[in-house]
């Protein structure tokens, strides 16, 4: 059994499942270097394959995120986890912004938070 299996067992014992990144590490912004090295990178490397391996349909993915509601700054990340998105290399900046706005609008319609809450959280001074 590798470290991934051991960690999944530990998380499942603690949370009932493998929670999204903001649950075990609420103090880190989605763009923090924390997610690209060390513990944060390890968590993302664990969560991604675990998530894909669940085979959840859209309703199950949304139910998971209702259990672990994201802080507004994580909404685009959540949208990508639920619906996927084109690679940034395949989109220009305007198209990327359009996609983000569409995802935020769709999530707001589902009760996950508004674009205004996302922008306010994103720009909060605590992230500087």
N, CA, C and O atoms as a printed pandas DataFrame, in Angstrom:
     atom_number atom_name residue_name chain_id  residue_number  x_coord  y_coord  z_coord
0              1         N          UNK        A               1    0.859   -1.177    0.000
1              2        CA          UNK        A               1    0.000    0.000    0.000
2              3         C          UNK        A               1    0.903    1.237    0.000
3              4         O          UNK        A               1    1.795    1.356    0.840
4              5         N          UNK        A               2    0.674    2.147   -0.934
5              6        CA          UNK        A               2    1.475    3.353   -1.045
6              7         C          UNK        A               2    0.954    4.476   -0.167
7              8         O          UNK        A               2   -0.079    4.339    0.489
8              9         N          UNK        A               3    1.680    5.590   -0.162
9             10        CA          UNK        A               3    1.297    6.731    0.663
10            11         C          UNK        A               3   -0.072    7.257    0.271
11            12         O          UNK        A               3   -0.816    7.746    1.121
12            13         N          UNK        A               4   -0.418    7.162   -1.025
13            14        CA          UNK        A               4   -1.714    7.653   -1.478
14            15         C          UNK        A               4   -2.850    6.888   -0.801
15            16         O          UNK        A               4   -3.809    7.484   -0.310
16            17         N          UNK        A               5   -2.727    5.556   -0.781
17            18        CA          UNK        A               5   -3.766    4.733   -0.158
18            19         C          UNK        A               5   -3.868    5.008    1.342
19            20         O          UNK        A               5   -4.964    5.088    1.896
20            21         N          UNK        A               6   -2.731    5.149    1.980
21            22        CA          UNK        A               6   -2.707    5.450    3.412
22            23         C          UNK        A               6   -3.368    6.792    3.687
23            24         O          UNK        A               6   -4.141    6.925    4.636
24            25         N          UNK        A               7   -3.066    7.787    2.861
25            26        CA          UNK        A               7   -3.641    9.119    3.048
26            27         C          UNK        A               7   -5.131    9.123    2.753
27            28         O          UNK        A               7   -5.892    9.778    3.465
28            29         N          UNK        A               8   -5.565    8.412    1.727
29            30        CA          UNK        A               8   -6.999    8.313    1.423
30            31         C          UNK        A               8   -7.730    7.657    2.588
31            32         O          UNK        A               8   -8.820    8.095    2.955
32            33         N          UNK        A               9   -7.155    6.628    3.167
33            34        CA          UNK        A               9   -7.771    5.981    4.336
34            35         C          UNK        A               9   -7.871    6.949    5.507
35            36         O          UNK        A               9   -8.901    7.015    6.178
36            37         N          UNK        A              10   -6.799    7.700    5.753
37            38        CA          UNK        A              10   -6.795    8.661    6.855
38            39         C          UNK        A              10   -7.860    9.741    6.640
39            40         O          UNK        A              10   -8.622   10.062    7.552
40            41         N          UNK        A              11   -7.905   10.289    5.437
41            42        CA          UNK        A              11   -8.877   11.348    5.135
42            43         C          UNK        A              11  -10.302   10.825    5.212
43            44         O          UNK        A              11  -11.189   11.504    5.730
44            45         N          UNK        A              12  -10.524    9.631    4.703
45            46        CA          UNK        A              12  -11.858    9.040    4.735
46            47         C          UNK        A              12  -12.296    8.785    6.172
47            48         O          UNK        A              12  -13.466    8.972    6.506
48            49         N          UNK        A              13  -11.377    8.366    7.015
49            50        CA          UNK        A              13  -11.703    8.167    8.427
50            51         C          UNK        A              13  -12.067    9.500    9.084
51            52         O          UNK        A              13  -12.961    9.556    9.929
52            53         N          UNK        A              14  -11.375   10.566    8.695
53            54        CA          UNK        A              14  -11.607   11.867    9.312
54            55         C          UNK        A              14  -12.830   12.589    8.740
55            56         O          UNK        A              14  -13.612   13.173    9.489
56            57         N          UNK        A              15  -12.997   12.549    7.405
57            58        CA          UNK        A              15  -14.029   13.345    6.743
58            59         C          UNK        A              15  -15.152   12.531    6.103
59            60         O          UNK        A              15  -16.159   13.097    5.680
60            61         N          UNK        A              16  -14.994   11.240    6.030
61            62        CA          UNK        A              16  -15.977   10.401    5.354
62            63         C          UNK        A              16  -15.675   10.216    3.879
63            64         O          UNK        A              16  -16.304    9.394    3.213
64            65         N          UNK        A              17  -14.726   10.966    3.370
65            66        CA          UNK        A              17  -14.293   10.920    1.981
66            67         C          UNK        A              17  -13.014   11.748    1.868
67            68         O          UNK        A              17  -12.497   12.230    2.876
68            69         N          UNK        A              18  -12.516   11.909    0.680
69            70        CA          UNK        A              18  -11.365   12.791    0.463
70            71         C          UNK        A              18  -11.920   14.185    0.174
71            72         O          UNK        A              18  -12.546   14.390   -0.866
72            73         N          UNK        A              19  -11.707   15.135    1.062
73            74        CA          UNK        A              19  -12.290   16.468    0.866
74            75         C          UNK        A              19  -11.496   17.297   -0.143
75            76         O          UNK        A              19  -10.333   17.000   -0.420
76            77         N          UNK        A              20  -12.130   18.341   -0.693
77            78        CA          UNK        A              20  -11.419   19.242   -1.590
78            79         C          UNK        A              20  -10.344   20.020   -0.831
79            80         O          UNK        A              20  -10.365   20.062    0.399
80            81         N          UNK        A              21   -9.416   20.628   -1.544
81            82        CA          UNK        A              21   -8.227   21.227   -0.919
82            83         C          UNK        A              21   -8.486   22.278    0.163
83            84         O          UNK        A              21   -7.694   22.405    1.097
84            85         N          UNK        A              22   -9.568   23.023    0.052
85            86        CA          UNK        A              22   -9.799   24.096    1.029
86            87         C          UNK        A              22  -10.235   23.571    2.390
87            88         O          UNK        A              22  -10.257   24.330    3.359
88            89         N          UNK        A              23  -10.574   22.322    2.482
89            90        CA          UNK        A              23  -10.981   21.778    3.779
90            91         C          UNK        A              23   -9.755   21.522    4.668
91            92         O          UNK        A              23   -9.703   22.051    5.778
92            93         N          UNK        A              24   -8.782   20.744    4.232
93            94        CA          UNK        A              24   -7.627   20.543    5.114
94            95         C          UNK        A              24   -6.673   21.744    5.150
95            96         O          UNK        A              24   -5.888   21.885    6.088
96            97         N          UNK        A              25   -6.740   22.609    4.131
97            98        CA          UNK        A              25   -5.803   23.736    4.047
98            99         C          UNK        A              25   -6.551   25.050    3.756
99           100         O          UNK        A              25   -6.330   25.658    2.709
100          101         N          UNK        A              26   -7.419   25.488    4.653
101          102        CA          UNK        A              26   -8.248   26.675    4.383
102          103         C          UNK        A              26   -7.456   27.980    4.315
103          104         O          UNK        A              26   -7.946   28.978    3.787
104          105         N          UNK        A              27   -6.255   27.975    4.840
105          106        CA          UNK        A              27   -5.486   29.220    4.922
106          107         C          UNK        A              27   -4.752   29.568    3.631
107          108         O          UNK        A              27   -4.105   30.612    3.559
108          109         N          UNK        A              28   -4.839   28.711    2.606
109          110        CA          UNK        A              28   -4.096   28.961    1.377
110          111         C          UNK        A              28   -5.003   29.333    0.215
111          112         O          UNK        A              28   -5.995   28.658   -0.063
112          113         N          UNK        A              29   -4.645   30.415   -0.455
113          114        CA          UNK        A              29   -5.350   30.885   -1.650
114          115         C          UNK        A              29   -5.126   29.893   -2.784
115          116         O          UNK        A              29   -4.079   29.248   -2.826
116          117         N          UNK        A              30   -6.088   29.749   -3.713
117          118        CA          UNK        A              30   -5.915   28.798   -4.816
118          119         C          UNK        A              30   -4.664   29.046   -5.680
119          120         O          UNK        A              30   -4.147   28.113   -6.294
120          121         N          UNK        A              31   -4.187   30.272   -5.728
121          122        CA          UNK        A              31   -2.996   30.564   -6.529
122          123         C          UNK        A              31   -1.702   30.568   -5.705
123          124         O          UNK        A              31   -0.638   30.912   -6.219
124          125         N          UNK        A              32   -1.797   30.193   -4.458
125          126        CA          UNK        A              32   -0.621   30.155   -3.597
126          127         C          UNK        A              32    0.402   29.146   -4.126
127          128         O          UNK        A              32    0.043   28.106   -4.677
128          129         N          UNK        A              33    1.668   29.473   -3.947
129          130        CA          UNK        A              33    2.738   28.539   -4.303
130          131         C          UNK        A              33    2.625   27.246   -3.490
131          132         O          UNK        A              33    3.195   26.222   -3.867
132          133         N          UNK        A              34    1.903   27.294   -2.397
133          134        CA          UNK        A              34    1.695   26.111   -1.563
134          135         C          UNK        A              34    1.185   24.923   -2.384
135          136         O          UNK        A              34    1.550   23.778   -2.118
136          137         N          UNK        A              35    0.336   25.201   -3.385
137          138        CA          UNK        A              35   -0.275   24.146   -4.192
138          139         C          UNK        A              35    0.669   23.617   -5.277
139          140         O          UNK        A              35    0.332   22.671   -5.989
140          141         N          UNK        A              36    1.843   24.227   -5.398
141          142        CA          UNK        A              36    2.790   23.811   -6.434
142          143         C          UNK        A              36    4.050   23.174   -5.863
143          144         O          UNK        A              36    4.971   22.839   -6.607
144          145         N          UNK        A              37    4.091   23.008   -4.551
145          146        CA          UNK        A              37    5.253   22.354   -3.929
146          147         C          UNK        A              37    4.873   21.845   -2.544
147          148         O          UNK        A              37    3.958   22.366   -1.906
148          149         N          UNK        A              38    5.567   20.850   -2.104
149          150        CA          UNK        A              38    5.383   20.347   -0.740
150          151         C          UNK        A              38    4.024   19.728   -0.490
151          152         O          UNK        A              38    3.475   19.029   -1.343
152          153         N          UNK        A              39    3.488   19.992    0.689
153          154        CA          UNK        A              39    2.236   19.370    1.137
154          155         C          UNK        A              39    1.064   19.689    0.223
155          156         O          UNK        A              39    0.255   18.812   -0.079
156          157         N          UNK        A              40    0.970   20.926   -0.214
157          158        CA          UNK        A              40   -0.136   21.319   -1.088
158          159         C          UNK        A              40   -0.088   20.605   -2.425
159          160         O          UNK        A              40   -1.106   20.112   -2.912
160          161         N          UNK        A              41    1.091   20.552   -3.012
161          162        CA          UNK        A              41    1.244   19.844   -4.282
162          163         C          UNK        A              41    0.888   18.370   -4.100
163          164         O          UNK        A              41    0.208   17.779   -4.938
164          165         N          UNK        A              42    1.346   17.793   -3.012
165          166        CA          UNK        A              42    1.024   16.397   -2.732
166          167         C          UNK        A              42   -0.472   16.175   -2.610
167          168         O          UNK        A              42   -1.002   15.167   -3.077
168          169         N          UNK        A              43   -1.152   17.132   -1.976
169          170        CA          UNK        A              43   -2.591   16.981   -1.807
170          171         C          UNK        A              43   -3.309   17.043   -3.151
171          172         O          UNK        A              43   -4.203   16.240   -3.419
172          173         N          UNK        A              44   -2.920   17.989   -3.989
173          174        CA          UNK        A              44   -3.534   18.102   -5.320
174          175         C          UNK        A              44   -3.247   16.831   -6.124
175          176         O          UNK        A              44   -4.119   16.336   -6.839
176          177         N          UNK        A              45   -2.035   16.310   -6.008
177          178        CA          UNK        A              45   -1.676   15.086   -6.728
178          179         C          UNK        A              45   -2.465   13.875   -6.210
179          180         O          UNK        A              45   -2.678   12.916   -6.952
180          181         N          UNK        A              46   -2.888   13.913   -4.977
181          182        CA          UNK        A              46   -3.725   12.864   -4.409
182          183         C          UNK        A              46   -5.181   13.064   -4.810
183          184         O          UNK        A              46   -5.852   12.129   -5.249
184          185         N          UNK        A              47   -5.659   14.294   -4.654
185          186        CA          UNK        A              47   -7.080   14.568   -4.869
186          187         C          UNK        A              47   -7.498   14.352   -6.323
187          188         O          UNK        A              47   -8.538   13.743   -6.574
188          189         N          UNK        A              48   -6.720   14.831   -7.274
189          190        CA          UNK        A              48   -7.094   14.736   -8.685
190          191         C          UNK        A              48   -7.364   13.309   -9.144
191          192         O          UNK        A              48   -8.453   13.030   -9.646
192          193         N          UNK        A              49   -6.410   12.399   -8.989
193          194        CA          UNK        A              49   -6.679   11.012   -9.395
194          195         C          UNK        A              49   -7.818   10.371   -8.595
195          196         O          UNK        A              49   -8.607    9.598   -9.138
196          197         N          UNK        A              50   -7.897   10.698   -7.303
197          198        CA          UNK        A              50   -8.997   10.161   -6.497
198          199         C          UNK        A              50  -10.329   10.628   -7.087
199          200         O          UNK        A              50  -11.245    9.826   -7.272
200          201         N          UNK        A              51  -10.433   11.916   -7.380
201          202        CA          UNK        A              51  -11.662   12.513   -7.918
202          203         C          UNK        A              51  -12.052   11.847   -9.236
203          204         O          UNK        A              51  -13.196   11.427   -9.413
204          205         N          UNK        A              52  -11.105   11.754  -10.148
205          206        CA          UNK        A              52  -11.404   11.139  -11.446
206          207         C          UNK        A              52  -11.804    9.670  -11.279
207          208         O          UNK        A              52  -12.639    9.162  -12.027
208          209         N          UNK        A              53  -11.215    9.004  -10.313
209          210        CA          UNK        A              53  -11.510    7.597  -10.083
210          211         C          UNK        A              53  -12.879    7.323   -9.502
211          212         O          UNK        A              53  -13.338    6.181   -9.517
212          213         N          UNK        A              54  -13.543    8.351   -8.987
213          214        CA          UNK        A              54  -14.868    8.146   -8.390
214          215         C          UNK        A              54  -15.935    7.870   -9.431
215          216         O          UNK        A              54  -16.929    7.206   -9.138
216          217         N          UNK        A              55  -15.745    8.372  -10.644
217          218        CA          UNK        A              55  -16.741    8.167  -11.691
218          219         C          UNK        A              55  -18.066    8.845  -11.406
219          220         O          UNK        A              55  -19.112    8.396  -11.876
220          221         N          UNK        A              56  -18.028    9.923  -10.639
221          222        CA          UNK        A              56  -19.253   10.646  -10.297
222          223         C          UNK        A              56  -19.904   11.236  -11.544
223          224         O          UNK        A              56  -19.222   11.691  -12.463
224          225         N          UNK        A              57  -21.234   11.221  -11.560
225          226        CA          UNK        A              57  -21.945   11.980  -12.586
226          227         C          UNK        A              57  -22.089   13.418  -12.082
227          228         O          UNK        A              57  -21.677   13.724  -10.963
228          229         N          UNK        A              58  -22.660   14.285  -12.881
229          230        CA          UNK        A              58  -22.755   15.698  -12.500
230          231         C          UNK        A              58  -23.495   15.891  -11.184
231          232         O          UNK        A              58  -23.050   16.668  -10.339
232          233         N          UNK        A              59  -24.601   15.210  -10.996
233          234        CA          UNK        A              59  -25.374   15.362   -9.754
234          235         C          UNK        A              59  -24.541   14.942   -8.539
235          236         O          UNK        A              59  -24.609   15.588   -7.493
236          237         N          UNK        A              60  -23.770   13.884   -8.667
237          238        CA          UNK        A              60  -22.926   13.429   -7.560
238          239         C          UNK        A              60  -21.783   14.411   -7.297
239          240         O          UNK        A              60  -21.415   14.645   -6.146
240          241         N          UNK        A              61  -21.225   14.981   -8.358
241          242        CA          UNK        A              61  -20.155   15.969   -8.180
242          243         C          UNK        A              61  -20.694   17.196   -7.451
243          244         O          UNK        A              61  -20.047   17.716   -6.541
244          245         N          UNK        A              62  -21.872   17.656   -7.848
245          246        CA          UNK        A              62  -22.474   18.820   -7.188
246          247         C          UNK        A              62  -22.822   18.503   -5.729
247          248         O          UNK        A              62  -22.645   19.347   -4.851
248          249         N          UNK        A              63  -23.307   17.310   -5.476
249          250        CA          UNK        A              63  -23.630   16.917   -4.095
250          251         C          UNK        A              63  -22.377   16.913   -3.231
251          252         O          UNK        A              63  -22.418   17.343   -2.078
252          253         N          UNK        A              64  -21.263   16.429   -3.779
253          254        CA          UNK        A              64  -19.991   16.443   -3.054
254          255         C          UNK        A              64  -19.644   17.871   -2.654
255          256         O          UNK        A              64  -19.268   18.126   -1.510
256          257         N          UNK        A              65  -19.770   18.807   -3.603
257          258        CA          UNK        A              65  -19.412   20.195   -3.295
258          259         C          UNK        A              65  -20.458   20.898   -2.436
259          260         O          UNK        A              65  -20.157   21.926   -1.831
260          261         N          UNK        A              66  -21.655   20.380   -2.369
261          262        CA          UNK        A              66  -22.619   20.917   -1.404
262          263         C          UNK        A              66  -22.203   20.502    0.009
263          264         O          UNK        A              66  -22.417   21.242    0.969
264          265         N          UNK        A              67  -21.619   19.334    0.125
265          266        CA          UNK        A              67  -21.114   18.861    1.418
266          267         C          UNK        A              67  -19.907   19.688    1.847
267          268         O          UNK        A              67  -19.751   20.007    3.025
268          269         N          UNK        A              68  -19.065   20.027    0.893
269          270        CA          UNK        A              68  -17.831   20.777    1.155
270          271         C          UNK        A              68  -17.874   22.090    0.372
271          272         O          UNK        A              68  -17.067   22.311   -0.531
272          273         N          UNK        A              69  -18.821   22.955    0.727
273          274        CA          UNK        A              69  -19.029   24.199   -0.018
274          275         C          UNK        A              69  -17.732   25.005   -0.126
275          276         O          UNK        A              69  -17.053   25.235    0.875
276          277         N          UNK        A              70  -17.400   25.424   -1.323
277          278        CA          UNK        A              70  -16.141   26.150   -1.508
278          279         C          UNK        A              70  -16.233   27.598   -1.066
279          280         O          UNK        A              70  -17.281   28.228   -1.210
280          281         N          UNK        A              71  -15.139   28.133   -0.528
281          282        CA          UNK        A              71  -15.065   29.575   -0.350
282          283         C          UNK        A              71  -15.159   30.209   -1.746
283          284         O          UNK        A              71  -14.749   29.589   -2.728
284          285         N          UNK        A              72  -15.684   31.414   -1.847
285          286        CA          UNK        A              72  -15.868   32.015   -3.172
286          287         C          UNK        A              72  -14.624   32.006   -4.063
287          288         O          UNK        A              72  -14.742   31.831   -5.276
288          289         N          UNK        A              73  -13.436   32.190   -3.482
289          290        CA          UNK        A              73  -12.212   32.227   -4.300
290          291         C          UNK        A              73  -11.937   30.902   -4.996
291          292         O          UNK        A              73  -11.160   30.868   -5.950
292          293         N          UNK        A              74  -12.551   29.813   -4.549
293          294        CA          UNK        A              74  -12.355   28.483   -5.136
294          295         C          UNK        A              74  -13.424   28.124   -6.160
295          296         O          UNK        A              74  -13.377   27.030   -6.723
296          297         N          UNK        A              75  -14.380   29.002   -6.419
297          298        CA          UNK        A              75  -15.481   28.659   -7.322
298          299         C          UNK        A              75  -15.023   28.248   -8.722
299          300         O          UNK        A              75  -15.496   27.225   -9.217
300          301         N          UNK        A              76  -14.128   28.987   -9.388
301          302        CA          UNK        A              76  -13.709   28.527  -10.721
302          303         C          UNK        A              76  -13.044   27.145  -10.680
303          304         O          UNK        A              76  -13.245   26.331  -11.581
304          305         N          UNK        A              77  -12.270   26.888   -9.657
305          306        CA          UNK        A              77  -11.634   25.579   -9.507
306          307         C          UNK        A              77  -12.697   24.499   -9.372
307          308         O          UNK        A              77  -12.603   23.440   -9.991
308          309         N          UNK        A              78  -13.714   24.779   -8.553
309          310        CA          UNK        A              78  -14.811   23.835   -8.391
310          311         C          UNK        A              78  -15.512   23.599   -9.717
311          312         O          UNK        A              78  -15.810   22.458  -10.069
312          313         N          UNK        A              79  -15.780   24.674  -10.460
313          314        CA          UNK        A              79  -16.431   24.538  -11.765
314          315         C          UNK        A              79  -15.634   23.650  -12.695
315          316         O          UNK        A              79  -16.201   22.841  -13.429
316          317         N          UNK        A              80  -14.318   23.799  -12.667
317          318        CA          UNK        A              80  -13.459   22.948  -13.489
318          319         C          UNK        A              80  -13.563   21.494  -13.042
319          320         O          UNK        A              80  -13.573   20.589  -13.877
320          321         N          UNK        A              81  -13.641   21.260  -11.737
321          322        CA          UNK        A              81  -13.769   19.891  -11.230
322          323         C          UNK        A              81  -15.109   19.276  -11.635
323          324         O          UNK        A              81  -15.185   18.080  -11.915
324          325         N          UNK        A              82  -16.150   20.083  -11.666
325          326        CA          UNK        A              82  -17.480   19.570  -11.996
326          327         C          UNK        A              82  -17.655   19.381  -13.495
327          328         O          UNK        A              82  -18.109   18.328  -13.944
328          329         N          UNK        A              83  -17.295   20.403  -14.273
329          330        CA          UNK        A              83  -17.591   20.385  -15.707
330          331         C          UNK        A              83  -16.368   20.305  -16.609
331          332         O          UNK        A              83  -16.503   20.084  -17.812
332          333         N          UNK        A              84  -15.177   20.482  -16.045
333          334        CA          UNK        A              84  -13.981   20.507  -16.874
334          335         C          UNK        A              84  -13.906   21.818  -17.641
335          336         O          UNK        A              84  -14.858   22.598  -17.658
336          337         N          UNK        A              85  -12.778   22.048  -18.265
337          338        CA          UNK        A              85  -12.616   23.239  -19.090
338          339         C          UNK        A              85  -11.507   22.986  -20.084
339          340         O          UNK        A              85  -10.707   22.063  -19.929
340          341         N          UNK        A              86  -11.473   23.809  -21.097
341          342        CA          UNK        A              86  -10.404   23.707  -22.091
342          343         C          UNK        A              86   -9.100   24.163  -21.451
343          344         O          UNK        A              86   -9.106   24.986  -20.535
344          345         N          UNK        A              87   -8.029   23.651  -21.915
345          346        CA          UNK        A              87   -6.706   24.060  -21.437
346          347         C          UNK        A              87   -6.499   25.544  -21.697
347          348         O          UNK        A              87   -6.934   26.071  -22.721
348          349         N          UNK        A              88   -5.832   26.214  -20.764
349          350        CA          UNK        A              88   -5.536   27.639  -20.948
350          351         C          UNK        A              88   -4.765   27.878  -22.241
351          352         O          UNK        A              88   -4.886   28.950  -22.834
352          353         N          UNK        A              89   -3.976   26.907  -22.691
353          354        CA          UNK        A              89   -3.212   27.068  -23.919
354          355         C          UNK        A              89   -4.117   27.132  -25.145
355          356         O          UNK        A              89   -3.705   27.620  -26.198
356          357         N          UNK        A              90   -5.350   26.640  -25.011
357          358        CA          UNK        A              90   -6.274   26.590  -26.136
358          359         C          UNK        A              90   -7.209   27.802  -26.174
359          360         O          UNK        A              90   -8.042   27.910  -27.074
360          361         N          UNK        A              91   -7.082   28.692  -25.229
361          362        CA          UNK        A              91   -7.999   29.835  -25.166
362          363         C          UNK        A              91   -7.199   31.118  -25.079
363          364         O          UNK        A              91   -6.103   31.155  -24.520
364          365         N          UNK        A              92   -7.772   32.170  -25.647
365          366        CA          UNK        A              92   -7.159   33.466  -25.422
366          367         C          UNK        A              92   -7.727   34.045  -24.129
367          368         O          UNK        A              92   -8.650   33.482  -23.541
368          369         N          UNK        A              93   -7.175   35.159  -23.698
369          370        CA          UNK        A              93   -7.562   35.736  -22.407
370          371         C          UNK        A              93   -9.051   36.094  -22.360
371          372         O          UNK        A              93   -9.710   35.857  -21.347
372          373         N          UNK        A              94   -9.583   36.659  -23.439
373          374        CA          UNK        A              94  -11.006   37.018  -23.470
374          375         C          UNK        A              94  -11.893   35.780  -23.371
375          376         O          UNK        A              94  -12.894   35.787  -22.656
376          377         N          UNK        A              95  -11.528   34.726  -24.086
377          378        CA          UNK        A              95  -12.307   33.491  -24.035
378          379         C          UNK        A              95  -12.235   32.863  -22.646
379          380         O          UNK        A              95  -13.224   32.329  -22.144
380          381         N          UNK        A              96  -11.060   32.932  -22.034
381          382        CA          UNK        A              96  -10.904   32.392  -20.682
382          383         C          UNK        A              96  -11.792   33.152  -19.703
383          384         O          UNK        A              96  -12.429   32.544  -18.843
384          385         N          UNK        A              97  -11.839   34.478  -19.827
385          386        CA          UNK        A              97  -12.685   35.291  -18.947
386          387         C          UNK        A              97  -14.162   34.999  -19.195
387          388         O          UNK        A              97  -14.949   34.946  -18.251
388          389         N          UNK        A              98  -14.537   34.813  -20.442
389          390        CA          UNK        A              98  -15.920   34.460  -20.772
390          391         C          UNK        A              98  -16.310   33.128  -20.127
391          392         O          UNK        A              98  -17.388   32.994  -19.549
392          393         N          UNK        A              99  -15.413   32.153  -20.237
393          394        CA          UNK        A              99  -15.673   30.844  -19.639
394          395         C          UNK        A              99  -15.797   30.957  -18.127
395          396         O          UNK        A              99  -16.704   30.374  -17.532
396          397         N          UNK        A             100  -14.888   31.708  -17.497
397          398        CA          UNK        A             100  -14.965   31.873  -16.046
398          399         C          UNK        A             100  -16.281   32.528  -15.652
399          400         O          UNK        A             100  -16.921   32.092  -14.695
400          401         N          UNK        A             101  -16.694   33.560  -16.366
401          402        CA          UNK        A             101  -17.959   34.231  -16.065
402          403         C          UNK        A             101  -19.139   33.282  -16.218
403          404         O          UNK        A             101  -20.059   33.300  -15.401
404          405         N          UNK        A             102  -19.119   32.452  -17.260
405          406        CA          UNK        A             102  -20.203   31.489  -17.471
406          407         C          UNK        A             102  -20.249   30.465  -16.344
407          408         O          UNK        A             102  -21.328   30.102  -15.876
408          409         N          UNK        A             103  -19.081   29.999  -15.906
409          410        CA          UNK        A             103  -19.011   29.038  -14.800
410          411         C          UNK        A             103  -19.536   29.682  -13.520
411          412         O          UNK        A             103  -20.325   29.078  -12.794
412          413         N          UNK        A             104  -19.096   30.910  -13.247
413          414        CA          UNK        A             104  -19.557   31.598  -12.036
414          415         C          UNK        A             104  -21.066   31.820  -12.069
415          416         O          UNK        A             104  -21.735   31.677  -11.046
416          417         N          UNK        A             105  -21.599   32.163  -13.222
417          418        CA          UNK        A             105  -23.045   32.372  -13.356
418          419         C          UNK        A             105  -23.797   31.054  -13.128
419          420         O          UNK        A             105  -24.820   31.025  -12.444
420          421         N          UNK        A             106  -23.294   29.999  -13.693
421          422        CA          UNK        A             106  -23.930   28.694  -13.523
422          423         C          UNK        A             106  -23.884   28.251  -12.062
423          424         O          UNK        A             106  -24.874   27.741  -11.537
424          425         N          UNK        A             107  -22.742   28.443  -11.407
425          426        CA          UNK        A             107  -22.622   28.068   -9.998
426          427         C          UNK        A             107  -23.526   28.928   -9.118
427          428         O          UNK        A             107  -24.117   28.432   -8.159
428          429         N          UNK        A             108  -23.632   30.204   -9.439
429          430        CA          UNK        A             108  -24.536   31.069   -8.677
430          431         C          UNK        A             108  -25.970   30.566   -8.797
431          432         O          UNK        A             108  -26.704   30.527   -7.809
432          433         N          UNK        A             109  -26.367   30.183  -10.007
433          434        CA          UNK        A             109  -27.714   29.649  -10.211
434          435         C          UNK        A             109  -27.968   28.375   -9.418
435          436         O          UNK        A             109  -29.112   28.051   -9.099
436          437         N          UNK        A             110  -26.902   27.659   -9.104
437          438        CA          UNK        A             110  -27.008   26.431   -8.308
438          439         C          UNK        A             110  -26.846   26.689   -6.809
439          440         O          UNK        A             110  -26.886   25.756   -6.007
440          441         N          UNK        A             111  -26.664   27.960   -6.435
441          442        CA          UNK        A             111  -26.597   28.322   -5.022
442          443         C          UNK        A             111  -25.219   28.254   -4.393
443          444         O          UNK        A             111  -25.109   28.186   -3.169
444          445         N          UNK        A             112  -24.152   28.271   -5.204
445          446        CA          UNK        A             112  -22.805   28.150   -4.653
446          447         C          UNK        A             112  -22.118   29.486   -4.371
447          448         O          UNK        A             112  -21.013   29.482   -3.829
448          449         N          UNK        A             113  -22.692   30.573   -4.698
449          450        CA          UNK        A             113  -22.050   31.863   -4.470
450          451         C          UNK        A             113  -22.090   32.699   -5.733
451          452         O          UNK        A             113  -22.255   32.180   -6.837
452          453         N          UNK        A             114  -21.941   33.979   -5.556
453          454        CA          UNK        A             114  -22.079   34.899   -6.686
454          455         C          UNK        A             114  -20.717   35.357   -7.205
455          456         O          UNK        A             114  -19.689   35.187   -6.550
456          457         N          UNK        A             115  -20.742   35.932   -8.383
457          458        CA          UNK        A             115  -19.537   36.522   -8.965
458          459         C          UNK        A             115  -19.026   37.648   -8.063
459          460         O          UNK        A             115  -17.818   37.804   -7.883
460          461         N          UNK        A             116  -19.947   38.430   -7.500
461          462        CA          UNK        A             116  -19.551   39.523   -6.600
462          463         C          UNK        A             116  -18.827   38.971   -5.370
463          464         O          UNK        A             116  -17.822   39.540   -4.944
464          465         N          UNK        A             117  -19.319   37.882   -4.801
465          466        CA          UNK        A             117  -18.646   37.259   -3.647
466          467         C          UNK        A             117  -17.276   36.731   -4.049
467          468         O          UNK        A             117  -16.310   36.854   -3.296
468          469         N          UNK        A             118  -17.196   36.145   -5.233
469          470        CA          UNK        A             118  -15.921   35.640   -5.747
470          471         C          UNK        A             118  -14.917   36.779   -5.866
471          472         O          UNK        A             118  -13.786   36.659   -5.394
472          473         N          UNK        A             119  -15.320   37.887   -6.494
473          474        CA          UNK        A             119  -14.399   39.008   -6.690
474          475         C          UNK        A             119  -13.979   39.623   -5.363
475          476         O          UNK        A             119  -12.809   39.958   -5.180
476          477         N          UNK        A             120  -14.921   39.774   -4.436
477          478        CA          UNK        A             120  -14.595   40.345   -3.123
478          479         C          UNK        A             120  -13.615   39.446   -2.376
479          480         O          UNK        A             120  -12.660   39.935   -1.773
480          481         N          UNK        A             121  -13.845   38.147   -2.414
481          482        CA          UNK        A             121  -12.950   37.207   -1.731
482          483         C          UNK        A             121  -11.583   37.195   -2.402
483          484         O          UNK        A             121  -10.558   37.181   -1.722
484          485         N          UNK        A             122  -11.561   37.199   -3.708
485          486        CA          UNK        A             122  -10.310   37.162   -4.466
486          487         C          UNK        A             122   -9.431   38.370   -4.157
487          488         O          UNK        A             122   -8.206   38.261   -4.094
488          489         N          UNK        A             123  -10.074   39.528   -3.964
489          490        CA          UNK        A             123   -9.356   40.776   -3.759
490          491         C          UNK        A             123   -9.121   41.116   -2.288
491          492         O          UNK        A             123   -8.570   42.171   -1.975
492          493         N          UNK        A             124   -9.533   40.232   -1.394
493          494        CA          UNK        A             124   -9.366   40.466    0.043
494          495         C          UNK        A             124   -7.895   40.666    0.366
495          496         O          UNK        A             124   -7.039   39.936   -0.133
496          497         N          UNK        A             125   -7.604   41.651    1.196
497          498        CA          UNK        A             125   -6.218   42.001    1.563
498          499         C          UNK        A             125   -5.465   40.850    2.238
499          500         O          UNK        A             125   -4.235   40.822    2.195
500          501         N          UNK        A             126   -6.165   39.914    2.850
501          502        CA          UNK        A             126   -5.464   38.821    3.538
502          503         C          UNK        A             126   -4.678   37.948    2.567
503          504         O          UNK        A             126   -3.814   37.183    2.995
504          505         N          UNK        A             127   -4.959   38.047    1.267
505          506        CA          UNK        A             127   -4.257   37.212    0.285
506          507         C          UNK        A             127   -3.005   37.878   -0.258
507          508         O          UNK        A             127   -2.309   37.300   -1.093
508          509         N          UNK        A             128   -2.712   39.073    0.200
509          510        CA          UNK        A             128   -1.515   39.755   -0.286
510          511         C          UNK        A             128   -0.301   39.372    0.507
511          512         O          UNK        A             128    0.795   39.857    0.229
